Amino acid sequence: MSDDDRESELRRWFEERGIVEVECLVPDMTGAAKGKIMPARKYLGRGQPRLPDSIFIQTATGDYPEDDERIWNPIERDMALAPDMDTLRVVPWAVEPTAQVIHHCHYLDGEPVDLAPRQVLRRVLALYAERGWRPVVAPEVEFYLVKKNRDPDYPLEPPVGRSGRQEVAHQSYSIDAVNEFDPLFERMYEWCQAQQLEIDTLTHEEGSGQMEINFRHGDPLALADTVFYFKRTLREVAFRADMYATFMAKPMENEPGSSLHLHQSLESLETGENLFQEGGRPGRLFMHYLGGLQRYLPAALAFLAPNINSYRRLAPGSGNLAAPINTEWGFDNRTVGLRVPHGDPEATRVENRLAGADANPYLAMAATLACGYLGMLQQLEPRPPLQGSAYKHGHNLPSELGRALDALEACDALADVLGERFTRVYLAVKRAEHDAYFRVISSWEREYLLLRV
């Protein structure tokens, strides 16, 4: 679509809905929304808005890695933002008619910004397309509803539902436990429908106040956009119910962690056939894809578990029900990191259970697809499937963020697929966050060490 056609389409869309304001959105390294808010008339009349590329080099604390010209230029290069028309949505919670749209980022010379997480996923999808392949994904997002917590020194608590009571027991798949929050979920569905976010199912998970939303399978970029929009939406819904919605991987000490499960299959661009099956059975490409996941996911874990807190969910023996500790695989086995659900041959797929809900959906999908892509190119063979519990087969994942970053830095193959400059910057950002965490003295240290050592 040309710039003139795009502006004409935007103008028509704005006029039909009476749009007076526009949120120009760009997902950053953490998956949070950065950008600008502009009057609709200025957005249409000024051409492409601009932002500095340093928004992709900012840590979760708002700081930056050490000044290093290999990582970033403190002069900050300008980026031009081009709206992706497929992401144009209303903002259902806005007081005045407001549009939101996710933007592609490119430098002023026209080159895509290789640091943008959305561009990283597009880069991986282009590699698939060159081979005549089209990956298909279906994300499952877990989250907690919690009481508002204005003091970070105090642990989180489950919220109070319609009954006036907090949950005190695990209630997996309980309809009554979901019904406790009917007004919240009714608004969530209403606002998701207004944004064309197609929710498949809602279930109550193991934790107190823990829920899961499943989305229908489809294009990875479109579904990463959907997860991005969904997180924004759910937080707004929760605020209006006087509680928080959190996607932390392990928000409460004695409750299970929250995941971002990713189902993946592979279609032919030409025929639409599922390439993971041959003659009604898992085929050659499927096995090589699994081999790639087993070989490379430990090195890619920093994208699936991007925060210090992420590794509390994946820790062995921590009471995290169904949280994986390795990259074993099996048929319909929920103890493994890579589950192959039973189903029709046309639905042959693998579920990556390693990613936490705190992962940036663009990077979690890009990294997972990159691992499978490398497996297919290198014709890697997976280990045999497990019949029993994978917890008996040990922990083969990095145990904390520092080790995960070391593993990523040592993996040139992943950097080649995801982008060498992007990988270098990601490592710098996450190491800066890791260092910042270790400057904080925790309540555990004050409790047990203050007067005893």
N, C-alpha and C positions, 0 to 999 in steps of 0.2 A: 504494500500500500504506500503510495506517495505521501509526502508531507501534506500536500493540498487535500488529498482525499481523506487523510486521517483527520485533519482539522475540520473538514466539512462533516465527517461522521460524528466527531465530538460535539460540534455545534448543534447538530440535529438532536443528538442524545441528550445534551444539556437542556435544550429548549423544551423537549417533550416532558422532562421531569422537573422543570423549573429550577435547575441547579444554580446555586449562587456561590458555592465554594468548592474547591478541589483539594483533596489530599494527594499530593504527589509522593508515592511510596517507593522505597528501595529497601529490601531486606538486607540487614548488615550481617557481620560474621556470626553473631549469636542467633540470628533469625528474627531480631526485633526490627520494627519499622523505623526507618530514618526517612528524611525528605523535607518537603515544604508544604505549607498550607497557603493557598492563593485564592483570591477572588476568581470566579469562573471567567469573567471578561478578560482579566489579565492573563490567565492561563492560555486562553485562546489567541490572544493578540501578541504575545511576547516570544513565540517560538518555543524552543525546547528549554525548560528550566535547567539550571546548572547547580552542581554540588562539587565539593572537593573530594578527591579519591581517598582522603584520609579517613572517611567514615568507615572504610573497610579495614582500617589499621587500628581502630580504637578497641580497647579491651572492655570487658563487662563492667569494669569500675569507672570507665570513662577516661582512662589513661592511655598512653601510647608506649610501645616498645622503645628501647634506647634508639637514639638517632643513629641510623646506619644507612648509608646511601644504597646498600644492597637491598634494603627492605622498603624504605620510603624516603621521599624527598620532602623535607619540611616546608618547602615552598608550596606544596600541595597542588597537584595538577587538577585543572578543572575537568569535570565530566559533563556532557550533555545528556539529558534524560529524554528518552523517547517512549511514549506510552505504549504498553502492550494492550491493544484494544480488546483482546480476549479477557483481560482482567478488570475491565471497567465495571464498577459496581456502585450502588448507592451505599451510604453510611446510615444504616437504619436507626442508630441511636443519636444521630445529630439533631440539634434543635431546628436548624434551617436545612433546606434541601442541599445535601452535600454529596459529591462524588468522590470515590477513591479509585486509584488506578496504579498498578505496579508498573515500574519503568525498566526498560533496558538501559544500560549505561554504556556510553562509548566516549572515548577521548575526542578532542576537537578535530583530530585528523581522521576520524571515522573508525579507528580501531576499537573493538570491544574492550571493556575494562576487565582484564583477566583476574582481578581481585574480587569481583562481584560474585558471591555464591551462586546467584541465579545463572550467571554466565558459565560458571564451572559445570553446572548440570547440563546446560545447553552444549557445552564442549563435548561432554561424554556422550550425549545423545547423538551428536553429529558423527562421532566415531562409529556408533552402532549403525547409523543410517548408511555410512559408506560401505558397510558390509551387507546391506540389504536387510538389516535387523531392526525391529521395533520393540523395545522393552515395554512391558506393561506392569504396573504396580498397583497395589491396594494397601494403603496405610491404615493402621489401627492405633489410635491415640488414647493413652490413659492419662488421667489427671485426678487431682484431689480437689474437693471443695473443703475449705477450712474456715474457721472463725477468723475474723480480722485480727491481725497481730501487729500492733504498732510498735512493739519493742522486740528487736531481733534477738535479744538475750533470752527470751522466753520461748519454749517449744510450741510448735503448732498444735492445735486441737481440732477435732472434727466439729463441723458446724451444727447448729440446732435446726432441726427440721420442723415440719408442720405440727408434730406432736409436742413440740417444746422440749424434746430430749435429744441428747447426743447419742450417736451410735457407740456401742461399747463392745461389739462382737463382729467378727468377720461374717459378711452376708453375701457371699458370691451369688450372682445372678438373681438376687432377691428383687422381686417387683415392688414389694412394699417399701423396701429401702429406697428405691428410686422415687416412688410416689411421695416420699417425705419432702421431695424438692420439686414437686409438680409445677408450681408457679415459675420457678427458675427455668426448668426445661421447656415449658411451653413458650416462654419468651425466646429461649435459645433457638428452638425450631422455627419460630416466626422470623427471627432476624437472619438465620441461615437461609431460609427460603427466599427472603428478600434479596439475598446476595447470590442466589443460585448455587449454594453450597449443598451438594446432594449427600445427605447423611443416610447411611444404610441401616445401622442398628445402634442402639444405646443399651448398655448393660452395666450392672453394678459389679465391680471387681472385688478382690479379696479384702482390700483395706477399708477402714472406716471412712466413709465419705469419698471413696475412690470409684471412679466411673471409667468407662471406655466407650469411645465413639469409633465406629468403623465406617470407612468410605468405600464406595464402589470402585472397582478396578478401572484403570484408564491410563492416560498419558502421564509420565512422571512429572513433567514440568507443570502441567495443569493441576495435578494433585498436590505437588509441593506448594503451589499458590493457594490451593484450597486449605491445606493445613495452616499456612501462614495466616490466612483470613480467619480461619476458625479460632485460632488461639486469641487473636485480637477480640473477636466477637465474644467468646466465652468469658474473658476477663471483664468485659464491659457488662455482660449479663450478671456476673457474680457481684460486681460493685453495686448494682441496683438491688440486689438481694441482701446487701449488707454483709457480704462475705468475700473471700478471695477464691479464685481458681488458680491453682499452681501446677505447673508442668515440671517442677523439680523432679529429678530422677529418684530421690530418696528424701522426701520432706519430713518424715517422722521416724523416729528411731525404732519404734516397735511395730511399724507397719510395713507392708511390702512396697517395693519401688514401683515406679511408673515407666512404662516402655512406649516405644514407637515401633511396633512390629511392621515389617515391610514384606508383603507378598510380592513375588516377582515371577513373571513368565516372559516368554520371548516369542514374537510373531514375525512372520515373513512380511516385509514391506510390500511385496508383490502380490501375495495370495491371502495374507491374513491368517495363515495356518500357524498353529502353535508348534514352534520348532523344538520345544522341549520334549515332545513325544514322538516316537517312531513305532508304527504298527501297534498303537495302543499301549505302549510301555515307555518309561523314561528313556530318552534317546541319548545319542552320543554328545550332542551339544549340552544337554542337561547335566550329564556327568562331568563334563569339562567345566561347566559353570560352577557346579558344586566344588570341584577341585580348586578353582580360583578363589572361591569364598573361603575355603579352609586354609589355603596358602596365605592369602593376603589380608583377611579381616583383622588378624592381630596387629598388623602394621597400620591398618586403617582405623583402629579403635578410637583414636583421638577425635575422629569426626562423628562417631556414633556415641561416644561417651566424652563430651567435650569439656566437662567441668570437674572440679575437685569432687563435688558431691556425687557425680555420676558413678564413681567407683564404689560407693557405699551400696548401691543397688547390686553390683556384680560381685561383691565380696563373698567367697565361699563361707557357708555356715552362718550367714547373717540373718537367717529367717526370711529371706526374700523368696516367697513362693513362686515357683516357675521361672525365676530369673536364671539365665544360663551362666555357666562359668567356663565354657570351652566352645570350640567350633565343631563338635561332633554333629552328625546328622542322622536322622532316622525318619521312618514313616509314621506320621501321626503321633510323634513322641514329643511331649511338651517339656521334657527335661533337657533337650539338646538346644544348641544355639541355632541350628538350621533344621527346621521342621518341614517335612514334605507331607502336606495334608492328603488324605485319601479323597478321590473324586474321579470324575470322568477324565479320560485321556486328554480331551480338549482343554481341560482345566489344570493340566500338569504345571505345578509351580513349586517354589520353595519360599518359606517364610524365614526371614532374618529376624531373630528374636533378641539380638544383641543391643540394638539402638535404644537409648533412653528417650523419654518424652521431652527431655531438655535439649535434644539434638536439633540443630538447624535442619529442617526437612530437606532443603535443597542439597546440603552437603551430605546428609545421611544417605539420600538416594544416589547422589553422584558417586560417593565412595563405594557403596554396595555394588552398583552397576559396574564401576571400574574394576573391582575385584573379579566379578564374574566375567567381564570382558577379557581380562588378562588370562583367566583360566581357559577360555575358549580359544584364544590366540595361541597359547602355549600348550594346549591339549593336555592339561593337567588332569590327573585321575584322583578322585576323592578316596578317603579311607572307607572301609565297609560301613554300611549303616548299622546303628546300634539298635538292639532289641530291648534292652533294659534301661536302667537309669544312667544318664550321662554323668551324674554327680560322682559316680564311682571311678570315672576316668580322668580325674584331675583337672587342674586349672591351667589352661594354656594361653590365657590372655594377660596383657600387662595389668598389674595390680593397682596402679595409680597413674595419675595423669602424666607425671614426669617420665615414667617408663614408657607410656604410650607415645609420648612425643619423641623419645629416643628411637622407638621402633619405626615411627613414621619417617624420621630424618634419615634412617638407614635404608629406606626402601626407594630406590631410584625409579623402579617400574611404576609405582603409584604416582610419583611426581611427574613422570612423562605423560601419564594419562590425564591427570587433574590440572597440570600446569606447574612448571617449575617455580615461577615467580609467586604464584598463589600459594604453593606449598611452603615456600620460604617465609612468606608473610604470616601465614597461619601459624606456623611454628613459633615465630617471634611473638605474636599476640598471645598465644596460649602459654608460652613460657613466662611472659610478663604477668599474666594472671596467676600462674603457679607461684611465682616469687611473691606477689602481693599477698596471697593467702598465708604464706609462711611468716609474714610479718605480723599477723594477727594472733593475739593470745586468746585462747578459747576459754569458755566457762569450765570445761573439763580440767584444764590445767590449773585454773584457780581453785577448783574444788578439791583436787587430789594432790596437788603439789605445793600449794601455798605454804602450808604449815607442816609438811611431812618430809621434805627433802632438805 
